[in-house]
């Protein structure tokens, strides 16, 4: 298994509060991604990083921000959580970018009340 | 617009009953097509990558094939432990390096 951990694994929060999810890898891979998975939708990209302090937006980035200060850590922040952000969040990593296999973490289940 | 469609949504098989899952795609310049397996409450687990039409890959009871418009995941003589959701994803030739995912096929293999 790829060395990817996510924390917390489960979280319940209230609308309007900030939330930070953490992804940690031990593979020293350059690329890291945050996806969300919702019923009726495939996994959708929120943000990704192609190096320390290098990040870019995905297709569903509104309401989210990210930071990467170390190769091994990629943080996803919900600036002011809304009920529409209730989802399962997955971190993925890849060694390279184009056509490289992405390996996924175990996920964080977030409920926004 | 890049799009991935998987069929059927759900499939029930008897143990030993072979079948195929379909993934049809429209994408601008395919870089790669990926198959993943996902068990309930877990992250997607990588199975195969296919890069060009005509390519095939095998792993135990699974075989993935690729044409210019679709990919098939063939399951030969499935066992109950093959029960899972199978996800197909494509990476397009333009834009970010993200994968576009289908919504998956939920496979149940009955003993």
Interface residues (C-beta under 8 A of the other chain):
Chain A: X4 X31 X33 X35 X40 X41 X42 X43 X44 X45 X48 X50 X56 X58 X59 X90 X94 X97 X98 X99 X100 X101 X102 X103 X104 X105 X106 X107
Chain B: X4 X31 X32 X34 X36 X41 X42 X43 X44 X45 X46 X49 X51 X87 X89 X91 X96 X97 X98 X99 X100 X101 X102 X103 X104
